[in-house]
Amino acid sequence: METPKKSEWKKTSVQCLYERRPEGLPATKRGTFYFRFSVNGTPTFRSLETSVFEHAKIKHARRMANVQKDRQRGPDLGTEFKTPGALFDEGERRMKGSVSPKTRRLVPGSNGG
């Protein structure tokens, strides 16, 4: 059984852009570049699928713009939830099907008791 190869993560001069260099990679070659961002407070890495720093910077800028747009837009609730009441009704419908009767008793107004 082979031991997994270790890799080294290096920060670049660009914020949230990292380079992953596998062990044994010659110093003259670059590793793969990754974009780091947070989703609901959890740090996430996504490959930019390039080992060219200039290409990585361009892809990184595009992805950063998309992440910012998504954060400003907020969650996609779909077209059927136009009012808070419709969203509340859907939450109740889902809760009735997936929550145990014991838990429903603890939630006020869930008619579980």
C-alpha distances in whole Angstrom, upper triangle without the diagonal:
4,7,9,12,15,19,22,25,28,32,34,38,38,38,35,33,30,28,24,23,19,18,19,22,25,28,30,28,28,25,26,29,29,32,32,34,35,36,38,37,33,31,30,28,29,28,30,28,30,29,33,35,38,37,35,38,40,37,37,41,41,38,40,43,42,40,44,46,43,44,48,48,46,45,46,48,49,52,53,53,56,58,56,58,56,52,53,54,51,49,51,50,47,47,49,46,43,44,45,49,48,47,50,52,51,52,56,57,54,57,54,57
4,6,9,12,15,19,22,25,28,31,34,35,35,32,30,27,24,21,19,15,14,15,18,21,24,26,24,24,22,23,26,26,29,29,32,33,34,36,35,31,29,28,26,26,25,28,26,27,26,30,31,35,33,31,35,37,34,34,38,38,36,37,41,39,38,41,43,41,42,46,46,45,43,44,47,48,51,53,52,55,57,55,57,55,52,53,54,50,49,51,51,47,47,49,47,44,45,46,50,49,48,51,53,52,52,56,57,55,57,55,57
4,6,9,12,16,19,22,26,28,32,32,32,30,28,24,22,18,17,13,12,14,17,20,22,25,23,23,20,21,24,24,27,27,30,31,32,34,32,29,27,25,23,24,23,26,25,26,25,28,29,33,32,30,33,35,33,32,36,36,34,35,39,38,36,39,41,40,40,44,44,43,42,43,45,47,50,51,51,54,55,54,55,54,50,51,52,49,47,50,49,46,46,48,46,43,44,45,48,48,46,49,51,50,50,54,56,53,56,53,56
4,6,9,13,16,19,22,25,29,29,29,26,24,21,19,15,14,11,10,12,15,18,20,23,21,20,17,17,20,20,23,23,26,27,28,30,29,25,23,22,20,21,20,22,21,22,21,25,26,30,29,26,29,31,29,28,32,33,30,31,35,34,32,36,38,36,36,40,41,39,38,40,42,43,47,48,48,50,52,51,52,51,47,48,50,46,45,47,47,43,44,46,44,41,42,43,47,46,44,47,50,48,48,52,53,51,54,52,54
4,7,10,13,16,20,22,26,26,27,24,22,18,16,12,11,7,6,9,11,15,17,19,17,17,14,15,18,18,22,22,25,27,28,31,29,26,23,21,19,20,18,21,19,20,18,22,23,27,26,24,27,29,27,26,30,31,29,30,33,33,31,35,37,35,36,39,40,39,38,40,42,44,47,49,49,51,52,51,53,52,48,50,51,48,46,49,49,45,45,48,46,43,44,45,49,49,47,49,52,50,50,53,55,53,56,54,56
4,7,10,13,17,19,23,24,24,21,20,16,14,10,9,6,6,9,11,14,16,18,17,16,13,14,16,16,20,20,23,24,26,29,27,23,21,19,17,18,17,20,19,19,18,21,22,25,25,22,25,28,26,25,28,29,27,28,32,31,30,33,35,34,34,37,39,38,37,39,41,43,47,48,47,50,51,50,52,51,47,48,50,47,45,48,48,44,45,47,46,42,43,45,49,48,46,48,51,49,49,52,54,52,55,53,55
4,7,10,13,16,19,20,20,18,16,12,10,6,5,4,5,9,9,13,13,16,14,12,9,11,13,13,16,17,20,22,24,27,25,22,19,17,15,16,14,17,16,16,15,18,18,22,21,19,21,24,22,21,25,26,24,25,28,28,27,30,32,31,31,35,36,35,35,37,40,41,45,47,46,48,49,48,51,49,46,47,49,46,44,47,47,44,44,47,45,42,43,45,49,48,46,48,51,49,48,51,53,51,54,53,55
4,6,10,13,16,17,18,16,14,10,8,6,5,6,7,10,10,13,12,15,14,12,9,11,12,12,15,15,19,21,24,26,24,21,18,17,14,16,15,17,17,16,14,17,16,20,20,18,19,23,21,20,23,25,23,23,27,27,26,28,31,30,30,33,35,34,35,37,40,41,45,47,46,48,49,48,50,49,46,47,49,46,44,48,48,44,45,48,46,43,44,46,50,49,46,49,51,49,48,51,53,52,55,53,56
4,7,10,13,14,14,12,10,7,6,5,6,9,11,14,13,15,14,16,14,12,9,10,10,10,12,12,15,18,20,23,21,18,15,14,11,13,13,14,15,15,13,16,15,18,18,15,17,20,19,17,20,22,20,20,24,24,22,25,28,27,27,30,32,31,31,34,37,39,42,44,43,45,46,45,47,46,43,44,47,44,42,45,46,42,43,46,45,42,42,45,48,47,44,47,49,47,46,49,51,49,53,51,54
4,6,10,11,12,11,9,6,5,6,8,11,13,15,14,15,13,15,14,11,10,10,9,10,12,12,16,18,21,24,22,20,16,16,13,15,14,15,16,15,13,15,13,16,17,14,15,18,18,16,18,21,19,19,23,24,22,24,27,27,27,30,32,31,32,35,38,40,43,45,44,45,47,46,49,47,44,46,48,45,44,47,48,44,45,48,47,44,45,47,51,50,47,49,51,49,48,51,53,51,55,54,56
4,7,8,8,8,7,5,6,9,11,15,16,19,17,18,16,17,16,13,12,12,10,10,11,11,14,16,20,23,20,19,15,15,13,14,14,15,17,16,14,15,12,15,16,13,13,16,16,14,16,19,17,16,20,21,20,21,25,25,24,27,29,29,30,33,36,38,41,44,42,43,45,44,47,46,42,44,47,44,42,46,47,43,44,48,47,44,44,47,50,49,46,48,51,48,47,49,51,50,54,53,56
4,5,7,8,6,6,7,10,12,16,18,20,17,18,16,16,15,12,12,12,9,10,11,12,15,18,21,24,22,21,17,17,14,15,14,14,16,14,13,12,9,12,13,11,10,14,14,12,14,17,16,15,19,21,20,21,24,25,24,27,29,30,31,33,37,38,41,44,43,44,45,44,48,47,43,45,48,45,44,47,48,45,46,49,48,46,47,49,53,52,49,50,53,50,49,51,53,52,56,55,58
4,7,9,8,9,11,14,16,20,22,23,21,21,18,18,18,15,15,15,12,13,13,14,16,19,23,25,23,23,19,19,17,18,17,16,18,17,15,14,10,12,14,12,10,14,15,12,13,17,17,15,18,21,20,20,24,25,24,26,29,30,32,34,37,39,42,45,43,44,45,45,48,47,44,46,49,46,45,48,49,47,47,51,50,48,48,51,54,54,50,52,54,52,50,52,54,53,57,57,59
4,6,6,8,11,14,17,20,23,25,22,23,20,20,19,16,15,15,11,11,10,11,13,16,20,23,21,20,17,17,15,15,15,14,17,15,15,14,10,11,13,10,8,11,12,9,10,13,13,12,14,17,16,17,20,21,21,23,25,26,28,30,34,35,38,41,40,40,42,41,44,44,40,43,45,43,42,45,46,43,44,48,47,45,46,49,52,51,48,49,52,49,48,50,51,50,54,54,57
4,6,8,12,15,18,21,24,26,24,25,23,23,22,18,17,16,12,11,9,9,10,13,17,19,17,17,14,14,13,14,15,14,18,17,17,17,13,14,15,12,10,13,13,10,10,14,13,10,13,16,14,14,18,19,18,20,23,23,25,28,31,33,36,39,37,38,39,38,41,41,38,40,42,40,39,42,43,41,41,45,44,42,43,46,49,48,45,46,48,46,44,46,48,47,51,50,53
4,7,10,13,16,19,22,25,23,24,23,23,21,17,16,14,10,8,6,5,7,10,14,16,15,14,10,10,9,11,12,12,15,15,16,16,13,15,15,11,10,13,12,8,10,13,11,9,13,14,12,13,17,17,16,19,21,21,23,25,29,31,34,36,35,36,37,36,39,38,35,37,40,37,36,39,40,37,38,42,41,39,39,42,45,45,42,43,46,43,41,44,45,44,48,48,50
4,7,10,13,17,19,22,19,21,19,20,17,14,12,11,7,6,5,6,9,13,16,19,18,16,13,12,9,10,10,9,12,12,12,12,10,12,12,8,8,11,10,7,10,12,11,10,14,15,14,16,19,19,19,22,24,24,25,27,31,33,36,38,37,38,40,39,42,41,38,40,42,40,38,42,42,39,40,44,43,40,42,44,48,47,44,45,48,46,44,47,48,47,51,50,53
4,7,10,13,16,18,16,18,16,17,15,11,10,8,6,5,6,7,11,14,17,20,19,17,13,12,9,10,9,10,12,12,11,12,10,13,13,10,10,14,13,10,13,16,14,14,17,18,17,19,22,22,22,25,27,27,27,29,33,35,38,40,39,40,42,41,44,43,39,41,44,41,40,43,44,40,41,45,43,41,42,44,48,47,44,46,49,46,45,48,49,48,51,51,53
4,6,10,13,15,12,14,13,14,12,8,6,6,4,6,9,11,14,18,20,24,22,20,16,14,11,11,10,10,11,10,8,10,9,12,13,10,11,15,14,12,15,17,16,16,20,21,20,22,25,25,25,28,30,30,30,32,35,37,40,43,42,43,45,44,47,46,42,44,46,43,42,46,46,43,43,47,45,43,44,46,50,50,46,48,51,49,48,50,52,50,54,53,56
4,6,10,12,10,13,13,14,12,8,5,5,6,7,11,12,16,18,21,24,22,20,16,14,11,11,10,11,11,11,9,12,12,16,15,12,15,18,16,15,18,20,18,19,23,23,22,24,27,26,27,30,31,31,31,33,36,38,41,43,42,44,46,45,48,46,43,45,46,43,42,45,45,42,43,46,44,42,43,45,49,48,45,48,50,48,47,50,52,50,53,52,55
4,6,9,7,9,10,11,9,7,4,7,9,11,14,16,19,22,25,28,26,23,20,18,15,15,13,14,13,12,10,13,13,17,17,14,17,20,19,18,21,23,21,22,26,26,25,28,30,30,30,34,35,35,35,36,40,41,44,47,46,48,49,48,51,50,46,48,50,47,45,49,49,45,46,49,48,45,46,48,52,51,49,51,54,51,51,54,55,53,57,55,58
4,6,6,9,11,13,11,10,7,9,12,13,17,18,22,24,26,29,28,24,21,19,16,16,14,16,14,14,12,15,16,20,20,17,20,23,21,21,25,26,24,25,29,29,28,30,33,32,33,36,37,37,36,38,41,42,46,48,47,49,51,50,52,51,47,49,51,48,46,49,49,45,46,49,47,44,46,48,51,51,48,51,54,52,51,54,56,54,57,55,58
4,6,9,10,13,12,12,10,12,15,17,20,21,25,27,29,32,30,27,24,22,19,20,18,20,18,18,15,18,19,23,23,21,23,26,25,24,28,29,28,29,32,32,31,34,36,35,36,39,40,40,40,41,44,46,49,51,50,53,54,53,55,54,50,52,54,51,49,52,52,48,49,52,50,47,48,50,53,53,50,53,56,53,53,56,58,56,59,58,60
4,6,9,11,10,12,11,14,17,19,23,24,28,30,32,35,33,30,27,25,22,23,20,21,20,18,16,18,20,23,23,22,25,27,26,26,30,31,30,31,34,34,34,36,39,38,39,42,43,43,43,44,47,48,52,54,53,55,57,56,59,57,54,55,57,54,52,55,55,51,52,55,53,50,51,53,57,56,54,56,59,57,57,60,62,60,63,61,64
4,6,8,7,8,8,11,14,17,21,22,26,29,31,34,33,30,26,24,21,21,18,19,17,15,12,15,16,20,20,19,21,24,23,23,27,28,27,28,32,32,31,34,36,36,37,40,41,41,41,42,46,47,50,52,52,54,56,55,57,56,52,54,56,53,51,55,54,51,52,55,53,50,51,53,57,57,54,56,59,57,57,60,61,59,63,61,64
4,5,6,8,10,13,16,19,23,25,28,31,34,37,35,33,29,27,24,23,21,21,19,17,13,15,16,20,20,20,22,25,25,25,28,29,29,30,33,34,33,36,38,38,39,42,43,43,44,45,48,49,53,55,55,56,58,58,60,59,55,57,59,56,55,58,58,54,55,58,56,53,55,57,61,60,58,60,63,61,60,63,65,63,66,65,67
4,6,8,10,13,15,19,22,24,27,30,33,36,34,32,28,27,23,23,21,20,19,17,13,14,15,18,19,19,20,23,24,23,26,28,28,29,32,33,33,35,37,37,38,41,42,43,43,45,48,49,53,55,54,56,58,57,60,58,55,57,59,56,55,58,58,55,56,59,57,54,56,58,61,61,58,60,63,61,60,63,64,63,66,65,68
4,7,10,13,15,19,22,24,28,31,34,37,36,33,30,28,24,24,21,20,19,16,12,12,13,16,17,17,19,22,22,23,25,27,27,28,31,32,32,34,37,37,38,41,42,43,43,45,48,49,52,55,54,56,58,57,60,59,56,58,60,57,55,59,59,56,57,60,58,55,57,59,63,63,60,62,65,62,61,64,66,64,67,66,69
4,7,10,12,16,19,22,25,29,31,35,33,31,27,25,21,21,17,17,15,12,8,10,11,14,15,15,17,20,20,20,23,25,24,26,29,29,30,32,34,34,35,38,39,40,40,41,45,46,49,52,51,53,55,54,57,55,52,55,56,53,52,56,55,52,53,56,55,52,54,56,60,59,57,59,62,59,58,61,63,61,64,63,66
4,7,9,12,15,18,22,25,28,31,30,27,23,21,18,17,14,13,12,9,6,7,8,12,12,11,14,16,16,16,20,21,21,22,25,26,26,28,30,31,32,34,36,36,37,38,41,42,45,48,48,49,51,51,54,52,49,51,53,50,49,52,52,49,50,53,51,49,50,53,57,56,53,55,58,56,55,58,59,57,61,60,63
4,7,10,13,16,19,22,25,28,27,24,21,18,15,14,11,11,10,8,5,9,9,13,13,11,14,17,16,15,19,20,19,21,24,24,24,26,29,29,29,32,34,34,34,35,39,40,43,46,45,47,49,48,51,49,46,48,50,47,46,49,49,45,47,50,48,45,47,49,53,53,50,52,55,53,52,55,56,54,58,56,59
4,7,10,13,17,20,22,25,24,22,18,16,12,11,7,7,6,6,5,8,9,12,11,9,12,14,13,13,16,17,16,18,21,21,21,23,26,25,26,29,30,31,31,32,35,36,39,42,41,43,45,45,47,46,42,45,46,43,42,46,45,42,43,47,45,42,44,46,50,50,47,49,52,50,49,52,53,51,54,53,56
4,7,10,13,17,19,23,22,19,16,13,10,9,6,6,7,6,6,8,8,10,9,6,9,12,10,9,13,14,13,14,17,18,17,20,22,22,23,26,27,28,28,29,33,34,37,40,39,41,43,42,45,43,40,42,44,41,40,44,44,41,42,45,44,41,43,45,49,49,46,47,50,48,47,50,51,49,53,52,55
4,6,10,13,15,19,18,16,12,10,6,5,4,5,8,9,10,11,11,13,12,8,10,12,10,8,12,13,11,12,15,15,14,17,20,19,20,23,24,24,25,26,30,31,34,37,36,37,39,38,41,40,37,39,41,38,37,40,40,37,38,42,40,38,39,42,45,45,42,44,47,45,43,46,47,46,49,48,51
4,7,10,13,16,15,14,10,8,6,5,6,7,10,11,13,14,12,14,12,9,10,11,9,6,10,11,8,8,12,12,11,14,16,16,16,19,21,21,22,23,27,28,31,34,33,34,36,35,38,37,34,36,38,35,34,38,38,35,36,40,39,36,38,40,44,44,40,42,45,43,41,43,45,43,47,46,49
4,7,10,13,12,10,7,6,5,7,9,10,13,15,16,17,15,17,16,12,13,14,12,9,12,13,10,9,13,13,11,13,16,15,15,18,20,19,20,22,26,28,31,33,32,33,35,34,37,36,32,34,36,34,32,36,36,33,34,38,37,34,35,38,41,41,38,39,42,40,38,41,42,41,44,44,47
4,7,10,9,8,6,5,7,8,12,13,16,18,19,20,18,19,18,15,15,16,14,11,12,13,10,8,12,11,8,10,13,12,11,15,17,16,17,19,22,25,28,30,29,30,31,30,33,32,29,31,33,31,29,33,33,31,31,35,34,32,33,36,39,39,35,36,39,37,35,37,39,38,41,41,44
4,6,5,5,4,6,9,11,14,16,19,21,23,24,22,23,22,19,18,20,17,14,16,16,12,11,14,13,9,11,14,12,10,14,16,14,15,18,21,23,27,28,26,28,29,27,30,30,26,28,30,28,26,30,31,28,28,32,31,29,30,32,35,35,32,33,36,33,31,34,35,34,38,37,40
4,5,5,6,7,10,12,16,17,20,23,25,26,25,26,24,21,21,21,19,16,17,17,13,13,15,13,9,11,13,11,9,13,14,12,12,15,17,20,23,25,23,25,26,24,27,26,23,24,27,24,22,26,27,24,25,28,28,25,26,29,32,32,29,30,33,30,28,31,32,31,35,34,37
4,6,8,10,14,15,19,21,24,27,28,30,28,29,28,24,24,25,22,20,21,20,17,16,17,16,12,13,15,12,10,13,14,11,11,15,16,20,23,24,22,24,24,22,25,24,21,22,25,22,20,24,25,22,22,26,26,23,24,27,30,29,26,27,29,27,25,27,29,28,32,31,34
4,6,9,13,15,19,21,24,26,28,29,27,28,27,24,24,25,23,20,21,21,18,16,18,17,13,14,17,15,12,15,17,15,15,18,20,23,27,28,26,27,27,25,28,28,24,25,28,26,23,27,28,25,25,29,29,26,26,29,32,31,27,29,31,28,27,29,31,30,34,33,36
4,6,10,13,16,19,22,24,25,27,26,27,26,22,23,24,21,19,20,21,17,16,19,17,14,16,18,16,14,18,19,17,16,19,21,24,28,29,27,29,30,28,30,29,26,27,29,27,25,28,29,26,26,29,29,26,26,29,32,31,28,30,32,30,28,31,33,32,35,34,37
4,7,10,14,16,19,21,22,24,22,24,23,19,19,21,19,16,18,18,15,14,17,16,13,15,18,16,15,18,20,18,18,21,24,26,30,31,30,31,32,30,33,32,29,30,33,30,28,31,32,29,29,33,32,29,30,32,36,35,32,33,36,33,32,35,37,35,39,38,41
4,7,10,13,15,18,19,21,20,22,20,17,18,19,16,14,16,16,13,13,16,15,12,15,17,15,15,18,19,18,18,20,23,25,29,30,29,31,32,31,34,32,29,30,33,30,28,31,32,29,29,33,32,29,30,33,36,36,33,34,37,35,34,36,38,36,40,39,42
4,7,9,12,14,15,18,17,19,17,14,15,17,14,12,15,15,12,12,16,15,13,16,18,17,17,20,21,21,21,22,25,27,31,33,32,34,35,34,37,35,32,34,36,33,31,35,35,32,33,36,35,32,33,36,39,39,36,38,41,39,37,40,41,40,43,42,45
4,6,9,12,14,16,15,17,15,12,14,14,11,10,13,13,10,11,15,13,12,15,17,16,17,20,21,21,20,22,25,26,30,32,31,33,35,34,37,35,32,34,36,33,32,35,35,32,33,37,35,32,34,37,40,41,38,39,42,40,39,41,42,41,44,43,47
4,5,8,10,13,13,15,12,10,12,13,10,10,14,13,11,13,16,15,15,18,20,19,20,23,24,24,24,25,28,29,32,35,34,36,38,38,40,38,35,38,39,36,35,39,38,35,37,40,38,36,37,40,44,44,41,42,46,44,42,45,46,44,48,47,50
4,6,8,10,10,12,9,6,9,10,7,7,11,11,9,12,14,14,14,17,19,19,20,23,24,24,24,25,29,29,32,35,35,36,39,38,41,39,36,39,41,37,37,40,40,37,39,42,40,38,40,43,46,47,44,45,48,46,45,47,48,46,50,49,52
4,7,9,11,13,10,8,12,12,9,11,14,14,13,16,18,17,18,21,22,22,24,26,27,27,27,28,31,32,35,37,37,39,41,41,44,42,39,41,43,39,39,42,42,39,41,44,42,40,42,44,48,48,46,47,50,49,47,50,50,49,52,51,54
4,6,8,9,7,6,10,11,9,11,14,14,14,16,19,19,20,22,24,24,26,28,29,30,30,31,34,35,37,40,40,42,44,44,47,45,42,44,46,43,42,46,45,42,44,47,45,43,45,48,52,52,49,50,53,52,50,53,54,52,55,54,58
4,6,9,8,7,11,12,12,13,16,17,17,18,21,22,22,25,26,27,28,31,32,32,33,34,37,38,41,44,43,45,47,47,50,48,45,47,49,46,45,49,48,45,47,50,48,46,48,50,54,54,51,53,56,54,52,55,56,54,58,57,60
4,6,5,6,9,10,11,12,14,16,16,18,20,21,22,24,26,27,28,30,31,33,33,34,38,39,41,44,44,45,47,47,50,49,46,48,50,47,47,50,50,47,49,52,50,48,50,53,56,56,53,55,58,56,54,57,58,56,60,59,62
4,5,5,6,9,10,10,12,14,15,16,18,20,20,22,24,25,26,28,30,31,32,34,37,38,41,44,43,44,46,46,49,48,45,47,49,47,46,49,50,47,48,51,50,48,49,52,56,56,52,54,57,55,53,55,56,55,59,58,61
4,5,5,7,9,10,11,13,15,15,17,19,20,21,23,25,26,28,29,31,32,33,37,38,40,43,43,43,46,46,49,47,45,47,50,47,46,50,50,47,49,52,51,49,51,54,57,57,54,55,58,56,54,56,57,56,60,59,62
4,5,5,6,8,10,11,12,14,16,17,18,20,22,23,24,26,27,29,30,31,34,35,37,40,40,41,44,44,47,45,42,45,47,44,44,47,47,45,46,50,48,46,48,51,55,55,52,53,56,54,52,54,55,54,57,57,60
4,5,5,6,9,10,10,12,14,15,16,18,20,21,22,24,25,27,28,29,32,33,36,39,38,39,42,42,45,43,40,43,45,42,41,45,45,42,44,47,46,43,45,48,52,52,49,50,53,51,49,51,52,51,54,54,57
4,6,5,6,9,10,10,12,14,15,16,18,20,21,23,24,26,27,29,32,33,36,39,38,39,41,41,44,43,40,43,45,42,41,45,45,43,44,48,47,45,46,49,52,53,49,50,53,51,49,51,52,51,55,55,58
4,5,5,6,9,10,11,13,15,16,17,19,20,22,23,25,26,27,31,32,34,37,37,37,39,40,43,41,39,42,44,41,41,45,45,42,44,47,46,44,46,49,52,53,49,50,53,51,49,51,52,51,54,54,58
4,5,5,6,9,10,11,12,14,16,17,18,20,21,23,24,24,28,29,31,34,34,35,37,37,41,39,36,39,41,38,38,42,41,39,41,44,43,41,43,46,49,50,46,47,50,48,46,48,49,48,51,51,55
4,5,5,6,9,10,10,12,14,15,16,18,20,21,22,24,27,29,31,34,33,34,36,36,39,38,35,38,40,37,37,40,41,38,39,43,42,40,41,44,48,48,44,45,48,46,44,46,47,46,50,50,53
4,6,5,6,9,10,11,12,14,15,17,18,20,22,23,27,28,30,34,33,33,35,35,39,37,35,37,40,37,37,41,41,39,40,44,43,41,42,46,49,49,46,46,49,47,45,47,47,47,50,50,54
4,5,5,6,9,10,11,13,14,16,17,19,20,21,25,25,27,31,30,31,33,33,37,35,33,36,38,35,35,39,39,36,38,42,41,39,41,44,47,48,44,45,48,46,44,46,46,45,49,49,52
4,5,5,6,9,10,10,12,14,15,17,18,19,22,23,26,29,28,29,31,31,35,33,30,33,35,32,32,36,36,33,35,39,37,36,37,41,44,44,41,42,45,43,41,43,43,42,46,46,49
4,5,5,6,9,10,11,12,14,16,17,19,23,24,27,30,28,29,31,31,34,33,30,33,35,33,32,36,36,34,35,39,38,36,38,41,44,44,41,41,44,42,40,42,42,42,45,45,48
4,6,5,6,9,10,11,12,14,17,18,22,23,25,28,27,27,29,29,33,32,29,32,34,32,32,35,36,34,36,39,38,37,38,42,45,45,41,42,45,43,40,42,42,42,45,46,49
4,5,5,6,9,10,10,12,14,15,18,19,22,25,24,25,27,27,30,29,26,29,31,29,29,32,33,31,32,36,35,34,35,39,42,42,39,39,42,40,38,39,40,39,42,43,46
4,5,5,6,9,10,11,12,14,18,19,22,25,23,24,26,26,29,28,25,28,30,27,27,31,31,29,30,34,33,32,33,36,39,40,36,37,40,37,35,37,37,37,40,41,44
4,5,5,6,9,10,13,15,18,20,22,25,24,24,25,25,29,28,25,28,30,28,28,31,32,30,32,35,35,33,35,38,41,41,37,37,40,38,36,37,38,37,41,41,44
4,5,5,6,9,11,12,16,17,19,22,21,21,23,23,27,26,23,26,28,26,26,30,31,29,31,34,34,33,34,38,40,41,37,37,40,38,35,37,37,36,40,41,44
4,5,5,6,8,9,13,15,17,20,19,19,21,21,24,23,20,23,26,23,23,27,27,25,27,31,30,29,30,34,37,37,34,34,37,35,32,34,34,33,37,37,40
4,5,5,8,11,14,16,19,21,19,20,21,20,24,23,20,23,25,23,23,26,27,26,27,30,30,29,30,33,36,36,32,33,35,33,31,32,32,32,36,36,39
4,6,9,11,14,16,18,21,19,18,20,19,23,23,20,23,25,24,23,27,28,27,28,32,32,31,32,35,38,38,34,34,37,35,32,33,33,33,37,37,40
4,7,8,11,13,14,17,15,15,17,17,21,20,17,20,23,21,21,25,26,24,26,29,30,29,30,34,36,37,33,32,35,34,31,31,31,31,35,36,39
4,7,9,12,14,16,14,14,16,15,19,18,15,18,20,19,18,22,23,21,23,26,26,25,27,30,32,33,29,29,32,30,27,28,28,28,31,32,35
4,6,9,12,14,12,13,15,14,17,16,13,15,18,15,15,19,20,18,20,23,23,22,23,27,29,30,27,26,29,28,25,26,26,25,29,30,33
4,6,9,11,10,11,14,14,16,14,12,15,17,14,15,19,19,17,20,23,22,22,24,27,30,31,28,27,30,29,26,27,27,26,29,30,33
4,7,8,6,9,11,11,13,11,8,12,13,11,12,15,15,14,17,20,20,20,21,25,27,29,25,24,27,27,23,24,24,23,26,27,30
4,6,6,8,11,13,14,11,10,14,14,12,14,17,16,15,18,21,20,21,23,27,29,31,28,26,30,29,26,27,26,24,27,28,32
4,6,6,10,12,13,10,11,14,14,13,15,18,17,17,20,22,22,23,25,29,31,33,30,28,31,31,28,28,26,25,28,30,33
4,6,8,11,11,7,8,12,11,10,13,15,14,15,18,19,19,21,23,26,28,30,27,25,28,28,25,25,23,22,25,27,30
4,6,7,8,5,5,9,9,8,11,13,13,14,17,18,19,20,22,25,26,28,26,23,26,26,23,23,21,20,23,25,28
4,7,8,7,8,11,12,12,14,16,17,18,20,22,23,24,25,29,30,31,28,26,29,29,25,25,23,23,25,28,31
4,5,5,7,9,10,11,13,15,16,17,19,21,22,23,24,27,28,30,27,24,27,26,22,22,20,20,23,25,28
4,5,5,6,9,10,11,12,14,15,16,18,20,21,22,25,25,27,24,21,24,23,19,18,17,17,20,23,26
4,5,5,6,9,10,11,12,14,15,17,19,20,20,24,24,25,23,20,22,22,18,17,15,15,18,20,23
4,5,5,6,9,10,11,12,14,16,17,19,20,23,23,25,23,20,23,23,19,19,17,16,19,21,24
4,5,5,6,9,10,11,12,14,16,17,18,21,22,24,21,19,21,21,17,18,16,15,19,20,24
4,5,5,6,9,10,10,12,15,16,16,19,19,21,18,16,18,18,14,14,12,12,15,17,20
4,5,5,6,9,10,11,13,15,15,18,18,21,18,15,18,18,15,15,12,11,14,16,19
4,5,5,6,9,10,11,13,14,17,18,21,18,16,19,19,16,17,15,13,16,17,21
4,5,5,6,9,10,11,11,15,16,18,15,13,16,16,13,14,13,11,14,15,19
4,5,5,6,9,10,10,13,13,16,13,10,14,14,11,12,10,8,11,12,15
4,5,5,7,9,10,13,14,17,15,12,16,17,14,15,13,10,12,13,17
4,6,5,6,8,12,13,16,14,12,16,16,14,16,15,12,14,14,18
4,5,5,5,9,10,12,10,8,12,13,10,13,12,9,11,11,15
4,6,6,8,9,12,10,8,11,13,11,13,12,8,10,9,13
4,6,8,10,13,12,11,14,16,14,17,16,12,13,12,16
4,7,9,12,10,10,14,15,14,17,16,13,15,13,16
4,7,8,6,7,10,11,10,14,14,11,12,10,13
4,5,5,6,9,10,11,14,15,12,12,9,12
4,5,5,6,9,10,13,13,10,10,6,8
4,5,5,7,9,12,14,11,11,8,9
4,5,5,7,10,12,10,11,8,10
4,5,5,8,9,6,7,5,8
4,6,7,9,7,7,5,5
4,6,9,8,10,8,9
4,6,6,8,8,10
4,6,8,9,10
4,6,8,9
4,5,8
4,6
4
